[in-house]
């Protein structure tokens, strides 16, 4: 790929993950009640904040008093207003701007921000060229819909399967001047019952190449890359400017009012407003209403005062309809992982704090997390395995795998043996941290994890009997993954569920235009990323690993083209 030749970017920096929490705490006051008053003129505002709710109705469903025109200190005009400078918002801004539209991005925090790792798409040109082609898209889409209880909008699922590879092609072509290195994750599940699809792209700066110093290597690289690319297009950013309301002319959304350090500013967008404000995980009332199960997991990507469902609320007040509850949570069983390692889990035996086995462990990260949440009082489970774990894990990988079973190894550069080495190091780290345990007897292991000795001993004996029989009549785990716990030393790792995000939002059509209660599009209002609903329901389908980020990229790419009237 081409070298970077002195881009000379003047950027305000980049905010990621936990680093956003401190800054966000100071910003959380911007989401308070708006001043009262009725605006004059043609446009009416639908404001953010809180108001007294009718009995039994959540407060976030009630639009407070609108901000008066007299309180507006400045009006800014543009063609497209994107609210939110995360993955989906930046992709939307880039797509709209490169197609000739003027764009303003309003961001609640002080900087652009991203959370997470790779991006999952279907059949990018790069993936296909590397032999990582999804050859049976119909079956993969079927599994997605099946995971979602067939309650997702199949047209949107189809849009992802048809457009996500093109969106990645677009991003990689745009990124050529930034020396981007691409890796494809090769640790995806080969389990015929729960197969993953290849296409999880990990982007990074090519070490030693020109321009690497322009990037914060601790950041989520893909979003930082997008931030550079959006700046190259001359897009205007308004940081520390949370949107508090949408502005409407009749039934049409024509802009939004931002709460800035200088006062309220009205941004009018002639082509449309794109909501890209993230999920609802930071608003307790919304979580109680739309996804109560998420409260049983530890949120790891929800900085204080940031992901508070702002776009969801503004859309509701503008007449948009939410997808049916409950919203799906995206979960990983990584609560007790050190930041530099993941606990060894594989398909090995799990027990609760009482020492009892409680589910089929030969499964993927969503069921593991949900089973822990639903079947333990304290949200804690423990794996149990023996000294043959390297042999057993290596035996399982060609038939299983996936996140927290295989490791983050890359196509063409690493192997199953690298996964074993990775988990050898990880297990040692966790033993030193006190989130993994080693003992010469099951009785001693029970004492270390705090489980009743006789119960754990009976559970292990029962499990070993099932392994010897080659049939799990208790939980129907595939016989391929029945590895006995016989040879000391014995090991255990502490496991709990983490909440990454809540992937539910506003009903949208194939143009990503928000829909009202009569399933009709609201003119001028669009939603992308985790504000945008209907592509997930009931549960999060990880058979396309990284698809939430893939959806952010794809929806942003698509909505910019829709606004430019070329899609």
N, C-alpha and C positions, 0 to 999 in steps of 0.2 A: 504493500500500500504506500501511497505517497507520503513524503515527509512534510512536517509542518514547517512553514516558512514565516516565522515571526508574525503570529496573529495579533500580538499586542492587545490582548483583551483587557478591558477595564471592567472587572467583575467585582461584585460585592461579597463573593465567597459562597460557600456551600455548606449546608447544614444537614446532618444525617442522624438517624436513630436517636440514641439517648442524648446526643450532643444538643439536640433541639430543646430538651426539657427545660433547662435553666432559662434560656431566652424566652421560651414559650410561656413560662410561668408569669413573666413580667408582662406578656402581651395579652393574657387571658382576660383582663379587664375590658378590652375593646369590644367584647361580645355582649356588653351590658345593655340595659334598656335604652331604646332610642327616645329622643325628645318627642313630646307630643305635639300635635298640630296637624292640620290638613293642608297639603300642598295646593298651590294654585297652578293654573295653566293646564296644558293638554295631558301631561304625564302624571300618573298617580303611582305612588310607591307602596310596596308591600314590604314592611319593615321587619328587621330582626329584633330579637330581644325577648321579653316575656310579658305575659299579660294574665289577668285572672281567667282561669279556665272554668267552663261549665262543669258541674259535678260529674266525675267519672271520666273526663276527657283529659289526656295529657296536656301539660302546659305548652309543649312545643308545637302543638297543632293549632294554636290560636295566634293569629297575626296581631302584634301590638299596634299601637298608634303609629301612623306614618310620620316620617321626617318632613318637616315643612320646607318649602322652597327657600324661605328666609334663613334657614340654617345651613344652606349650601354655600360653601365659600368659593367653589370653582366647578365649572363644568368642562369635561374633557370629551372630545368626540373622536371616535374611531370606527372601524368597520366591525371588528371582533373584539369582545372582551372575554378573556379567559380568567376565571376566578380559581386560583390555586396554581402554585408553581412546583408541583410534584411531577411524577412520571407522566401521568396522563395529560396534565395541563401543559407541560412543556412540549410534549409530542403534538398536542393540538395547536399550540402557538406556532411551532415550526412548520407544520403542514399548511396552516392557513397563510402564514407569511410567505413561504416559498411559492405559493400560488397567487401572490400579488395582492393580498389583503393587508391592510394596516391592522396591527394587533396591539392591544394593551393586556398585560398580565398583572393581575392584582393578587398579592400574596399576604396572608395573615402574619407570617413570621418575618424575620429580618432577612432571610435568604431563601434560595431555592433549596428543596430538601428531598431526599430519597431514602427508602428503607428496604432492606432485603438484598437479594443476590441476583440470580440469573433471570432470564426472560425466556419463557417457553412459547414456541410458535410451531406451526405446521408447515413443513417443507419450504423453508427458505432455500434460496439457490445455493447458499453456502452449505447448508446441511445436506442437501441432495448431492452436492459435489463430493462430500465426504462419506457418502454411503449411509447417511442417517435419514433416509427417506421413510415417511409414513406411507406404506403401500396400501393400507386398508382404512381409509378415512371414514368410510361408512360405519365400520365396527367401532372405531374410536369414538365417533360422534354418538353412536348408540350407547356406549358405556357412559359417556358424559351425561346424556339425558337420563339414563337409568339411575345413576348416582343422584341426580337431582329429582328423583321421583316423577320424572316426566312432567314437571311443573315449570321448567325453564321455557323460555321462548325459543323454539327450535330455529326460527329464522335468524336469531342472533347467534346461536351456536353455529349455524351454517356460515354466517358472516365471519366468525372467528376462524373456522376451518379453511375458508376460502381466501381470506384476506391477510391473515397473520404472517404468513411467509412473505407476502409482498411487502408488508410493513417492515419486516426485518431487512429485506433487500434494500428498501428505501433508506433505512437508518445506516446500514453498513456502507452504502454508496456515499451518503452524506458525510460519513465519518472517515473516509479515506485519508483526508488531509491531516487527521489527528493520530495517525500511527496506531490504529486500534488493532489489538490482538484478539482473536476469537477462539474460544475453546468450546467444545461440545461435551456436556456431561454424559458420561458413559455408564453411570451407576444406576440407571433407571431399571425398574422392575421387569424381569422376564417371566414372572409368574403367569401362566396361561389363564388363571382365574382373574388376576388383577394386573394385566399388562400395562406398562407405561409406554408412551410414545417418545421416540427420540426427538430432540429439537430444543433442548434447554441450553441457551446460548449464554456463555459467560464472557463479557467484554472487559478488556483491561488495556491500559497503556502499555505499549511494547517497550519493555525495559531497555534503557539506553538510547532510545530513539529521540530525535528532536521533538521538543514540545512536551515531554513528560513532566517537566517541572511545573507546567501550567495546571496540573491535576493534583488534587489531594488524594493520595493513594489510600487514605482511610475512609474515603467516601464511597457511596454506591456509585460506581464508575459510570454506568449507563445514564443515570439521571444527570450527573455532572457533565457528561459529554453532551447531552441534549441542551443543557444550559448554555454551554459554549456555542452550540450550533444556532440556538435561538438568538443569542446576542449577535452572531454574525449576520443574521437577517434584519437587524435593526429594530427588533421588538422593544417596546417601552415596558419597563417593569415599575410597578408601584409596590414597594415592600412596606411592611408594617402598616398595611392598609386593608384590614379585614372588611369584606363586604357584609353589610348589615341588612340590606334589603334589595329587592329587585324593583325596577321601574317599569311600569306598564302604560301603554296607550290602548285603552279598551282591553281587548283580550291578548294583545301582543306585548311580549317582553322586549323592551327597547334599551335596557341598560341596568345599572346597579348603582347604589350609593355606598361609598367606602368611608370608613371611619379612619381618618389619617391624623397624623400629629398636628396638622394645620387646621383640622376641622373636617366636616363632611364634604366629600367631593362626589359629584355625580359624573359617571362615565356613561355616555350614550353610545350604543353600538348598533350601527345601521344594519349589519348582517346577522348578528346574533350574539347571545351570551352563552358561554360554555361553562357549566359548573364542573369543577374538578377539585373539590375541597376535601377529598378523602372520606373515611368511613365514620361510623357513629360511636366507636368504642370508647371515646372519651366523654360521652354524655350518659350518665347513669340512668336517667329516666328513659332515654331512647333504647338503651340496652335492655332495661327491664321490659319495655314494651315490645321490641322487635326481636330480641335475641337473648333471653334470660340465661340460657345455658352458658353463654360466653362468660358470665360472672364466675363460673367455677374454674376458669383457667387464668393463668397469669398473663396479663397483657405486656408484650415486650416492644411493640412498635407504636405505642400511643403516648406521645409526649404530653405533659400536662397542658391543658388549655388549647390544644391544636386540633386534633381530630374529634370535633364535637358535633358532627353532623350539620354543620352550617348550611351546606348546599342542599341537604335533604329538607331542612326547615324552610329555607327560602322557596324551594320548589313547591312544597306543600302550600305555603301561603299564596303562591301564584296560581294555585289550582291544579297542581300535578298530583298524580296518583302514585302511591307506593306499591311495589310488588307485595304479594301476600307474605305475611309473617308465618312462621319464624324465618328470619334471615339466616343464611348459613354462616357459621364461623369457620375461619381457616385456622387449623390447629396443627401443632407439631408437638411430639412428646419430648421436649427439650428443656423443660423447666429447670432441671438441675445440671445442665451442661455448663461447663466452664466456657468462657468466651472463645477459647482457642481449641476446644475439643467437643466432641459429641460422645455421650455415653454409648458404650457397646450395648446393643439391644438385639439386633438380628431377629431370628424367629424363636428365640429361646423362651423358656418358661417364665411366666409372670405370676406374681402373687400379690395380694393386698397386704395391708399392715397386719391383718390377722393371720397371715401365712397361708391363705387359701388361693388356689388358682381360680380365675374367674372369666377367662375368654380364650378365643382362638388367637394365638400370638402370631401365626403365619400370615399377617395382613399388613396393610399400609398405614400411614401415619394418622389419618383421620379416625379410623376405627380404634386404633390403639389409644389415641387421646380421649375419644368419647367414652370408651369402655372404662378408662381410669376415672374420668369425671363422674360417670354414672354409677360405678360400682365400688367406690371407696368414699369413706366419710371425710377423709382428710386430703383427697386428691393426690395421694402418694401410692405408687406401686414399686415393686422391686423385681428385677430380672433375677433368675437363678440359673447358673450354668457351671460346667466343670472345667477341668484342665485341658480337655479336648476341644475347647471352643474354637481355636484356630482351624483345626481340621474340619469341624462341623460347619463353621461359617463359610469356609472355602467351598465345602460341598454344597452349601445352600445357594450360593450366589448365582450360578448359571440358571437356577430354577426360580429364583426369587429376586431379592434386591429392592432398590428404591431408597428413598430418604430414610436415614437412621437405620439402615440395614446394610446397604453398600456405602461407600464413601464418595467424596467429591473427586472422583478420578475422571480423566478426560480422554476422549476418543483419540487413539493413536499415540498417546504419551504415557499411559499407565495401564495396570492390569489388576486382576483380582488379588494377586499377591501384594500389590501396593495397598489394597484395602486392609489386608491382614496386618501389615506393618503400621498402617495408620491407627488401627484400633488397639494394637499393642501399646503404642505410645499414649493413646487416649486413655486406656484402662489404667496405665501407670499414673497418669496425671490425676485421674479421678480418685484413685486410691489415696494419693497424697492429699487431695482436697477433702476427703471424707464423704464423697458421693458414690464411691464404690467400696466394696468390702471383700476380704479374702479370709478364708478359714479352712482348717484341716478337716472339720466335720460339719455336717448340716446343723447339728445342735449349736455349735459355736457360731455358725453363720446366722442362725435365728436370733441369738442373743445380740449380735452386732446390729442387725436391722430392727430389732425391737419387736419381733414376731413371737407368738407363743411357740415354744420349742416343739412340743408334741404335734401341734397342728402343722407346722412347716414340715416336720419329718414325715407325717402322714401324707401330705400333699406331694412331696417329692417321691415317696414310695409309690403312690398311685400313678404319678406321671411316668415313672420308670416302667411300671407294669404296662401302661398303654404303649410306651415306646417298644417294649419287647413284643407286644402283641401286634404291633404295626397298624393299630387302629385307635383313633382318639374318639371313643364313644361318649366322652364328656362334652367336647366342644367341636368335634369334627375337623380338627386341624389336619391338613394334608400329611400323609404318612412320610412324605419326602422330608418334612421339617420336624419330625419327632426325634430329637437328639436327647439321649438319656443324661441324667445328672448322677454320675457314678464315681468318676475318678477325682480324688482330691489333688490339689486344693480346689475348693469350691469358691465361686464368686457370685456377687450380686451388685447390681447398679441401681441407684435410686432414680425413679422416673416420674415425671409429672407433666401435665399438659400446659402448653403455652398458646396464647391467642396472638396470632399475627395480625389479623384484620377481620372485619365483618363485611362480607361481600354481598350486601343487599342494598337496594336503592330504588330510585324513581323508575317507573315503567317508561321505557323508550321504544321507539320503532326502529326500523332498520337504518334510518338516517341519524339515529341517536337523538332524535327530537323527543322531548318530554311529552308524555300523554296525560290527558285529563281523565276524569272518572268515566267519561263516555268513550274512552279509547281514541280520542281525537288529538292530533298534535297541537301543542301550544306554540304558536308562532313566535320565533325568535329565541326559544329556550332549548338548550341541549345539555346532555349530561354524559360524562365520561368517567373512567376509573370507578372507584367505589361509591360514588354518588349514583352511578348508572346501574339500574337493576335489570332483572329478567333473564340474564344469561346464566345465572346460578339460582338454585332453589333447594331448600331442605338441607343439602350437604354440598361440600366443596369437592368437585371432581379433580383429583390430582393425577388422573391417568395421562394428562398432559402436564408434566411437572413445570412449575413456573408460569402457569397460564394466567394467573392474576396480573403479573407484570406484562405478559404477552397481550392480554386484553387492554391494558393501559396504552401500550404502544399502538395496537391495532385501532382502538377506538379513536385515539388522537390523530393518527394518520388518516382515518376515514372521515372524521368530522371536519377536518380542515378542508378536505376535498369536497365534502358536501356544501360547506359554506362558500367555497369558491365555485360551486355549481359545475364540478367536473366529475363527480362521483355518481 
